[in-house]
């Protein structure tokens, strides 16, 4: 039995869908860490085209982080070349909001892998992660939801809410709420 078969079986059972989501996330991480190129579909009418090209992670432990230290040198405004196009997975509280990050030359992509039709994101988790980025990696940021290309996935997948706690200044929340959102229907036969 392949992982795909297990994920599909779990997604078809409402009481086991959560387990299917966890297995789907693990399987997607495994595929994306092995080099992957895709073009997600925009959920915003004026969003620019996005092509995500992820390089292969060479080490089993490579790409995991507690603190996103990706600067070329301490204090630099640029991302180090070795971090460009890498699939980076947080091991901190950020992981509750963002499942992975990929910094491309012209855009920083935040990933949320889910099987849920409604998956609001936590503003705090996003801003904690963004605060760790060097200046030039903050110029254009977007969010990509990776969902299964499966009969249980509602289409079209809709733009998701960013949960903003009371009292957060709009100067902090508005830029994050305005990030372009995309969806990628992950082909189940690639699991």
C-alpha positions in Angstrom: 0.0 0.0 0.0 1.3 3.5 -0.9 1.1 6.6 1.3 -1.4 8.0 -1.3 -3.7 5.1 -0.7 -3.6 5.6 3.1 -4.2 9.4 2.7 -7.1 8.9 0.3 -8.7 6.3 2.5 -8.5 8.5 5.6 -9.8 11.6 3.7 -12.9 9.7 2.8 -13.8 9.0 6.5 -15.0 12.2 8.3 -13.8 10.7 11.7 -10.3 10.0 10.3 -9.8 13.1 8.2 -7.5 14.7 10.7 -5.2 11.7 10.5 -5.3 12.0 6.8 -4.3 15.6 7.0 -1.3 14.8 9.2 -0.2 12.1 6.8 -0.8 14.3 3.8 1.4 17.1 5.3 4.3 14.6 6.1 4.1 13.2 2.6 4.1 16.6 0.9 7.1 17.7 3.0 8.9 14.6 1.8 8.2 15.3 -1.9 9.0 19.0 -1.8 12.3 18.5 0.0 13.4 16.3 -3.0 13.2 19.2 -5.5 9.9 20.3 -7.0 8.6 23.0 -9.4 5.0 24.1 -9.6 2.8 27.0 -10.4 0.0 27.6 -7.8 -3.2 29.2 -8.8 -3.9 32.7 -7.5 -6.9 33.3 -5.2 -6.6 37.0 -5.7 -7.6 38.6 -9.1 -4.6 40.9 -9.4 -1.9 38.7 -8.0 1.1 38.1 -10.3 1.9 34.7 -11.7 4.0 32.6 -9.3 6.4 29.8 -10.2 8.0 28.0 -7.2 11.2 26.1 -7.8 12.5 24.3 -4.8 16.0 22.8 -4.7 16.7 19.3 -3.3 17.6 19.2 0.4 20.9 17.3 0.6 20.9 16.3 4.2 18.1 14.6 6.1 18.3 17.1 8.9 18.8 20.0 6.5 16.1 22.7 6.1 14.7 22.5 9.6 14.9 25.6 11.8 14.1 27.0 15.2 15.1 30.5 14.3 15.1 31.5 10.6 18.7 32.6 10.2 19.1 33.0 6.5 21.2 36.2 6.1 24.2 36.2 3.9 26.2 37.6 6.8 25.2 38.9 10.2 23.4 42.2 9.8 23.2 41.9 6.0 19.9 42.8 4.2 20.1 39.9 1.8 19.5 36.2 2.1 22.5 34.0 1.8 22.7 32.2 -1.6 22.7 28.8 0.1 19.2 29.5 1.5 17.6 30.6 -1.8 15.1 28.0 -3.2 15.5 25.8 -0.1 12.4 24.3 1.5 12.6 25.3 5.1 10.5 23.7 7.9 10.0 25.5 11.2 10.4 23.5 14.5 8.9 26.3 16.6 5.5 27.7 17.5 5.5 29.2 14.0 4.8 25.7 12.8 1.2 26.1 14.1 0.6 28.7 11.4 3.2 28.2 8.7 4.3 24.7 7.7 7.3 25.7 5.5 9.0 28.7 3.9 10.9 29.0 0.6 12.8 32.2 -0.2 13.0 32.7 -4.0 15.0 35.5 -5.6 12.0 37.8 -6.0 9.4 36.5 -3.5 9.2 34.7 -0.1 6.6 31.9 -0.1 4.9 30.8 3.1 3.3 27.4 2.9 0.3 26.0 4.7 -0.4 22.3 3.9 -4.0 21.4 4.7 -6.9 19.2 3.9 -9.4 21.6 5.4 -11.6 23.9 3.3 -11.3 26.5 6.0 -7.9 27.1 7.5 -7.5 30.6 9.1 -4.0 31.7 9.8 -2.7 33.2 13.0 -1.3 36.7 12.5 1.2 36.3 15.4 2.8 33.2 13.9 3.2 34.9 10.5 4.7 38.1 12.0 7.1 36.2 14.2 8.5 34.5 11.1 8.5 37.6 9.0 10.4 39.5 11.7 13.3 37.0 11.3 13.7 37.6 7.6 16.3 40.0 6.2 15.0 43.2 4.7 15.2 42.1 1.1 13.3 38.9 1.7 10.3 41.0 3.0 9.8 43.0 -0.2 7.2 40.5 -1.6 5.6 37.8 0.5 2.8 35.4 -0.4 1.0 32.5 1.1 0.5 29.2 -0.8 -2.1 26.7 0.5 -1.2 23.1 -0.6 -4.3 21.0 -0.7 -4.9 17.5 -2.0 -6.1 17.2 -5.6 -8.8 14.9 -4.4 -12.6 14.5 -4.6 -12.9 15.6 -1.0 -11.3 19.0 -1.7 -13.8 21.8 -2.3 -13.2 23.8 -5.5 -12.4 26.5 -6.0 -10.4 26.8 -2.8 -11.1 30.2 -1.4 -8.9 32.9 0.1 -8.4 32.2 3.8 -8.7 34.6 6.8 -5.9 35.9 8.8 -7.0 35.9 12.5 -6.0 39.3 13.9 -6.2 39.7 17.7 -7.9 42.7 19.2 -5.6 45.6 19.8 -3.1 44.8 17.0 -2.3 48.0 15.1 -3.5 48.1 11.5 0.1 49.0 10.5 1.0 45.5 11.6 -2.1 43.5 10.4 -3.0 45.2 7.1 0.2 44.3 5.2 -0.1 40.6 6.3 -3.8 40.4 5.5 -3.0 41.9 2.0 -0.4 39.2 1.2 -1.5 37.4 -2.1 -2.8 33.9 -1.5 -2.4 31.0 -3.9 -3.6 27.4 -3.9 -1.8 24.4 -5.3 -3.8 21.2 -5.8 -1.2 18.6 -5.0 -1.4 15.6 -7.3 -2.1 12.6 -5.2 -0.2 10.3 -7.6 3.0 12.1 -6.5 2.7 11.0 -2.9 
